[in-house]
Amino acid sequence: MAFQKGFRWGVATASYQIEGGAHEADKGLNVWDVASATEGRIFEGHTADVGCDHFHKVKEDVALLKELGVNAYRFSINWARLIPSGTGKVSEAGKNFYLELFKELKVAGIEPWVTLFHWDYPYALYERGGWLNDESSDWFAAYAKVCAELFGDYVDHFILINEPECFVGLGHFTAGHAPFLKLCVRDVAHISHNVLLACGKAEKAIRKAIARPVKIGTAQAYWPAIPATHEAKDVEMARKETFTCHHDFGGIGLWLDPLLKGEYPADYLAWFAENGFVPPEKDMEIIRSRLDFCGLNTYSGNPVKEEGGKAVYITPPPTVPKTDMRWNVYPEVFYYGPKYIYDRYNLPVVYTENGVALAEWKDLNGEICDDSRIDFLKRYLRELYRAADEIPVEGYFYWTLYDNFEWTEGFSKKFGLVHFDPETLERTPKKSARFFRTLAETNGEEIWK
């Protein structure tokens, strides 16, 4: 039993986490460059100044991708590497770096899926007010236009933004990620609106700049509610809770309803209004976008049951496995989650991120026998196969290619199919890398063995 013909088997990375070369050529600073230089921000003082040195190892890393057997690779453009000041002049060094990557991928027969923004916001724009500045959506649209004009001959799939739930909510509301701000609800709602405007303007700019058809989507941090039982009342409550406003910026409906339906969810509008922000109605036609797929980044979920017409969240028993991030292993999110999205938006689903961090190291023979990662993949992908039998699912991107800089956790969390040594820069494929190659070769049949 395999997935449908043309299914994408890929891996995903983010520019800041892997590129390094943080202060080389004329690259501009981004908010993570500045944050990581602040004592106490990052685990044990780790930095991504060198990262995985991808900036100098493009050929080696594309060879790794080919060895993994993937037919697609999702990566992001570092905005400040391409346009050091965020607006204006393009860096020749930055442009040439990405052109080299695109050309190597083309030779290898690997399809690029390009994320325009994965959290590394140009510091020069942050100093001008960042996402709170109402010009920010125009800055992003101009950047998207540059990317389309420079790289459009190589790219069929663009992802506008990665996880606004995180760079807005964690970055500006709870101070868990760069730029480590704790702003009021009104200001963060304003930021959210500007991010949505940026997406709407960028989608239209890309289509205008590239004459041929291209596919455009976003990648959302999506931890759906899942039913605690198979009873219809619990299934329906889980669906409802997945799109309910919980007075934070993590709800997927906050981001996809404006983009795909041209309106905010009513409960978010009410919460915003209570805190003094009313989105201008005239902006909704700009925000509403012609997206081609829903990219979902899912690692876990939240079990709920219905009691007396209300949702009751279930504390997992000790028997539920936890990853090294202390995330619960709930494979059924890959069945219910995509179905909820398709039923609401009627768009194909692509899993743009999913993976597992494990506490692991090389054994005395220099190998990483990560059988738990293989087991994780089998469990989640079996549930995705069930979903794909009912709705269109177009691809799966494992997070991530190699162990890399995991934001505030530094290099302490190991998600990769390939082991990376930050001191020697050596890349060593794990047992799971061989398994993933077989997955790609058999179009998923290996999950049943």
Rosetta blueprint (number, residue, H / E / L):
1 M L
2 A L
3 F L
4 Q L
5 K L
6 G L
7 F L
8 R E
9 W E
10 G E
11 V E
12 A E
13 T L
14 A L
15 S H
16 Y H
17 Q H
18 I H
19 E L
20 G L
21 G L
22 A L
23 H L
24 E L
25 A L
26 D L
27 K L
28 G L
29 L L
30 N E
31 V H
32 W H
33 D H
34 V H
35 A H
36 S H
37 A L
38 T L
39 E L
40 G L
41 R L
42 I L
43 F H
44 E H
45 G H
46 H L
47 T L
48 A L
49 D L
50 V L
51 G L
52 C L
53 D L
54 H H
55 F H
56 H H
57 K L
58 V H
59 K H
60 E H
61 D H
62 V H
63 A H
64 L H
65 L H
66 K H
67 E H
68 L H
69 G L
70 V L
71 N L
72 A E
73 Y E
74 R E
75 F E
76 S E
77 I L
78 N L
79 W H
80 A H
81 R H
82 L H
83 I L
84 P L
85 S L
86 G L
87 T L
88 G L
89 K L
90 V L
91 S L
92 E H
93 A H
94 G H
95 K H
96 N H
97 F H
98 Y H
99 L H
100 E H
101 L H
102 F H
103 K H
104 E H
105 L H
106 K H
107 V H
108 A H
109 G L
110 I L
111 E E
112 P E
113 W E
114 V E
115 T E
116 L L
117 F L
118 H L
119 W L
120 D L
121 Y L
122 P E
123 Y H
124 A H
125 L H
126 Y H
127 E L
128 R L
129 G L
130 G H
131 W H
132 L H
133 N L
134 D L
135 E L
136 S H
137 S H
138 D H
139 W H
140 F H
141 A H
142 A H
143 Y H
144 A H
145 K H
146 V H
147 C H
148 A H
149 E H
150 L H
151 F H
152 G L
153 D L
154 Y L
155 V L
156 D L
157 H E
158 F E
159 I E
160 L E
161 I E
162 N E
163 E L
164 P H
165 E H
166 C H
167 F H
168 V H
169 G H
170 L H
171 G H
172 H H
173 F L
174 T L
175 A L
176 G L
177 H L
178 A L
179 P L
180 F L
181 L L
182 K L
183 L L
184 C L
185 V H
186 R H
187 D H
188 V H
189 A H
190 H H
191 I H
192 S H
193 H H
194 N H
195 V H
196 L H
197 L H
198 A H
199 C H
200 G H
201 K H
202 A H
203 E H
204 K H
205 A H
206 I H
207 R H
208 K H
209 A H
210 I L
211 A L
212 R L
213 P L
214 V L
215 K E
216 I E
217 G E
218 T E
219 A E
220 Q E
221 A E
222 Y L
223 W L
224 P L
225 A E
226 I E
227 P E
228 A L
229 T L
230 H L
231 E L
232 A H
233 K H
234 D H
235 V H
236 E H
237 M H
238 A H
239 R H
240 K H
241 E H
242 T H
243 F L
244 T L
245 C L
246 H L
247 H L
248 D L
249 F L
250 G L
251 G L
252 I H
253 G H
254 L H
255 W H
256 L H
257 D H
258 P H
259 L H
260 L H
261 K H
262 G L
263 E L
264 Y L
265 P L
266 A H
267 D H
268 Y H
269 L H
270 A H
271 W H
272 F H
273 A H
274 E H
275 N L
276 G L
277 F L
278 V L
279 P L
280 P L
281 E H
282 K H
283 D H
284 M H
285 E H
286 I H
287 I H
288 R L
289 S L
290 R L
291 L L
292 D L
293 F E
294 C E
295 G E
296 L E
297 N E
298 T L
299 Y L
300 S L
301 G L
302 N E
303 P E
304 V E
305 K E
306 E E
307 E E
308 G L
309 G L
310 K E
311 A E
312 V E
313 Y E
314 I L
315 T L
316 P L
317 P L
318 P L
319 T L
320 V L
321 P L
322 K E
323 T L
324 D L
325 M L
326 R L
327 W L
328 N E
329 V L
330 Y L
331 P L
332 E L
333 V H
334 F H
335 Y H
336 Y H
337 G H
338 P H
339 K H
340 Y H
341 I H
342 Y H
343 D H
344 R H
345 Y H
346 N L
347 L L
348 P L
349 V E
350 V E
351 Y E
352 T E
353 E E
354 N L
355 G L
356 V L
357 A L
358 L E
359 A L
360 E L
361 W L
362 K L
363 D L
364 L L
365 N L
366 G L
367 E L
368 I L
369 C L
370 D L
371 D H
372 S H
373 R H
374 I H
375 D H
376 F H
377 L H
378 K H
379 R H
380 Y H
381 L H
382 R H
383 E H
384 L H
385 Y H
386 R H
387 A H
388 A H
389 D L
390 E L
391 I L
392 P L
393 V E
394 E E
395 G E
396 Y E
397 F E
398 Y E
399 W E
400 T L
401 L L
402 Y E
403 D L
404 N L
405 F L
406 E L
407 W H
408 T H
409 E H
410 G L
411 F L
412 S L
413 K L
414 K E
415 F L
416 G L
417 L L
418 V E
419 H E
420 F E
421 D L
422 P L
423 E L
424 T L
425 L L
426 E L
427 R E
428 T E
429 P E
430 K L
431 K H
432 S H
433 A H
434 R H
435 F H
436 F H
437 R H
438 T H
439 L H
440 A H
441 E H
442 T H
443 N L
444 G L
445 E H
446 E H
447 I H
448 W H
449 K L
